């Protein structure tokens, strides 16, 4: 006996064998798909490096969400959120919102993200999410950048030294950074560099020029670096004087300490 389909002939035993093969392949494919989509854990922390244009410092709060779950709440300019553990599969998106209280949005209205970033995470890694750009009374233009803080790449390990990644999120004139006796380095907007520093108390100078002015200004920060540790230096507009750059240090080791300000005193020429 045979069954005819569009002039092609298939015997019933042949069809039976095909069905058996499909059943045998199905569990293997399901297991492979499950393996590919197995959730993994990573860690993130956030920092608000935005420029406030006509907005009070206390109105610069940002909320971050991942899979509609909060990563940070009301993080204001110059502040960092707590370390959060996330569960991801592959490449995922982080959404940034202006804090509702400052936008006067009714609770029942839908709020669209002010910015979002599709980021790739690695299992057990620590990623610093830096929100930068401009905040205005009516909204602003925000972006998000990522800095992988842990683990440190093999090629970036220097036994006995401290590793510092400096990133400039100030969107105006370049900033010069001088570390102890090292030659001053110029940082344009969104530029980052990696330097290695001997352990101990270290002087860091920020040298900048304000728009429309001739003279340069210098600011001194003192920070104690430890050997075999990893740090991130974030340059951003100051909360109270946005035209002035400030430095924040993220202690980005396995202890994952928070982002803090080095002991500072302002020095003007």
C-alpha positions in Angstrom: 0.0 0.0 0.0 1.3 3.5 -0.7 0.0 7.1 -0.4 0.3 9.5 -3.3 1.2 13.2 -2.7 1.4 15.4 -5.8 2.7 12.5 -8.0 5.4 11.5 -5.4 5.1 8.1 -3.7 6.0 7.5 0.0 5.7 4.1 1.6 4.2 3.9 5.1 7.4 2.3 6.5 9.4 5.2 5.2 7.0 7.7 6.8 7.3 5.8 10.1 11.0 6.0 10.0 10.9 9.8 9.5 8.6 10.2 12.4 10.9 8.2 14.7 13.9 10.3 13.6 12.1 13.5 14.4 11.2 12.3 17.9 14.8 11.3 18.5 16.1 14.7 17.4 13.5 16.8 19.3 14.9 16.2 22.9 18.5 16.9 21.7 17.4 20.2 20.1 15.4 21.2 23.2 18.4 20.4 25.4 20.7 22.4 23.2 18.3 25.4 23.2 17.9 25.2 27.0 21.7 25.1 27.3 22.2 28.2 25.1 19.6 30.2 27.1 20.7 29.3 30.6 20.6 32.4 32.7 23.9 33.8 34.1 24.7 36.2 36.9 26.8 39.4 36.7 27.1 42.6 38.7 26.6 46.2 37.8 26.9 49.6 39.4 25.9 53.0 38.1 27.2 56.5 38.1 25.5 59.8 37.1 28.0 61.9 35.2 25.5 64.2 33.5 25.7 68.0 32.9 22.8 69.9 34.5 21.7 72.8 32.3 19.2 75.0 34.1 18.3 72.2 36.5 18.9 72.1 40.3 21.3 69.4 41.4 18.6 67.7 43.4 16.5 67.5 40.3 19.0 65.4 38.3 17.9 62.0 39.8 18.0 59.0 37.4 16.4 55.6 37.7 17.8 52.6 35.9 16.0 49.4 35.1 17.0 46.0 33.8 14.2 43.7 32.6 11.8 46.2 34.3 13.6 45.6 37.7 15.3 48.6 39.4 19.1 48.8 39.3 19.2 52.3 40.8 16.8 54.9 42.1 17.1 58.7 42.1 20.9 58.7 41.5 21.8 62.4 41.2 24.7 64.0 39.4 28.0 63.0 41.0 26.5 60.1 42.8 26.7 56.3 42.3 24.2 53.6 43.0 24.8 50.4 45.0 26.2 47.2 43.4 23.4 45.1 41.9 23.3 41.5 40.8 21.6 40.9 37.5 20.6 37.7 35.7 21.0 37.8 31.9 21.2 35.4 28.9 23.0 37.1 26.1 23.1 40.7 25.1 20.6 42.7 27.2 19.3 46.3 27.4 19.5 48.7 30.4 16.9 51.5 30.4 17.5 55.0 32.0 14.7 57.2 33.2 14.5 60.6 34.7 13.2 60.3 38.2 9.3 60.7 38.0 9.1 63.2 40.9 11.1 65.8 38.9 9.2 65.3 35.6 5.8 65.7 37.3 4.4 62.7 35.4 1.2 61.2 36.7 1.6 57.7 38.0 -0.8 56.2 35.5 1.1 57.7 32.5 3.7 55.7 30.6 7.2 57.0 30.9 9.6 56.3 28.0 13.3 55.8 28.7 15.5 58.8 28.4 18.3 56.5 27.2 19.1 52.9 26.8 22.1 50.7 26.0 22.4 47.2 24.8 25.3 45.7 26.8 27.1 42.4 26.8 27.9 41.0 30.2 30.1 38.1 31.3 29.4 35.7 34.0 30.7 37.0 37.4 31.9 40.3 35.9 31.5 43.8 37.3 30.4 46.5 34.8 30.2 50.2 35.6 27.3 52.0 33.8 28.0 55.7 33.4 25.1 57.9 32.4 26.3 61.2 30.7 25.1 64.0 28.5 22.8 66.9 29.3 19.8 67.2 31.7 17.4 70.2 31.1 14.1 71.2 32.7 12.2 69.7 29.7 14.3 66.5 29.3 17.7 66.5 27.9 20.0 64.2 25.9 21.4 61.3 27.8 23.7 58.4 26.8 25.1 55.4 28.7 28.6 54.0 28.5 30.0 50.8 30.0 33.4 50.2 31.7 34.3 46.6 32.5 35.9 46.8 35.9 36.4 43.1 36.7 37.9 40.8 35.7 41.0 42.7 34.6 42.3 41.6 31.2 45.5 39.5 31.4 47.5 42.1 29.4 46.5 44.8 31.8 48.0 43.2 34.9 51.2 44.8 36.4 52.4 43.0 39.6 53.0 45.5 42.3 51.3 48.4 40.5 47.8 49.9 40.7 45.8 50.0 37.4 43.8 53.2 36.8 41.4 53.6 33.8 40.6 57.3 33.4 37.4 58.2 31.4 36.3 61.8 30.6 32.5 62.3 30.5 32.7 66.1 30.5 31.3 67.1 27.1 33.0 70.5 26.7 36.6 71.6 26.5 39.4 69.0 27.0 40.7 68.3 30.4 44.4 67.7 31.2 45.3 65.2 33.9 48.6 65.2 35.7 49.5 62.3 38.0 52.5 62.9 40.2 55.5 63.3 37.9 53.9 61.8 34.9 53.5 64.0 31.8 50.1 65.7 31.6 47.5 63.8 29.5 44.8 65.5 27.5 41.4 64.0 27.5 38.7 65.0 25.0 35.0 64.2 25.6 34.4 60.4 25.9 38.1 59.6 25.8 39.6 57.0 28.2 43.1 55.8 29.0 44.8 53.2 31.1 47.7 54.1 33.3 49.7 52.2 36.0 50.7 53.9 39.2 53.0 52.9 42.0 51.2 52.3 45.3 50.9 55.1 47.9 49.4 58.5 48.3 49.3 60.2 44.9 48.6 63.7 43.7 46.3 64.1 40.7 45.9 67.5 39.1 42.9 68.4 36.8 43.8 71.3 34.5 41.0 72.9 32.5 40.1 76.1 30.6 36.6 77.6 30.9 34.8 78.8 27.8 35.6 82.4 26.8 38.5 82.6 29.3 42.2 82.8 28.8 43.6 81.4 32.1 43.7 77.8 33.0 42.6 76.5 36.4 44.1 73.7 38.4 42.5 71.4 41.0 44.3 69.0 43.2 43.0 65.6 44.3 44.9 63.3 46.6 44.2 59.5 46.5 46.0 56.5 48.0 46.4 53.7 45.6 47.1 50.1 46.6 49.3 47.6 44.8 47.6 45.0 42.5 44.3 46.7 42.6 42.1 48.1 39.9 40.5 51.6 39.8 38.3 53.7 37.5 38.7 57.5 37.4 35.6 59.4 36.2 35.8 63.0 35.1 32.5 64.8 35.1 30.9 68.3 35.5 30.7 69.3 39.1 27.2 69.2 40.6 27.3 72.8 41.9 29.6 74.4 39.2 28.9 72.4 36.0 31.7 74.3 34.1 34.3 72.8 36.6 35.5 69.2 36.1 35.7 66.9 39.1 37.2 63.5 39.6 35.5 60.5 41.2 37.3 57.2 41.9 35.7 53.8 41.6 37.4 51.1 43.6 36.7 48.3 41.2 38.1 45.2 42.9 36.3 42.1 44.0 35.2 43.9 47.2 33.5 46.3 44.8 33.6 49.3 47.1 31.5 52.4 46.1 32.5 55.4 44.0 33.9 58.2 46.1 35.6 61.5 45.9 39.3 61.7 46.7 40.3 64.2 49.4 40.2 67.5 47.4 41.2 71.1 47.7 40.9 73.6 44.9 43.9 75.4 43.8 43.6 78.3 41.3 46.5 79.9 39.5 
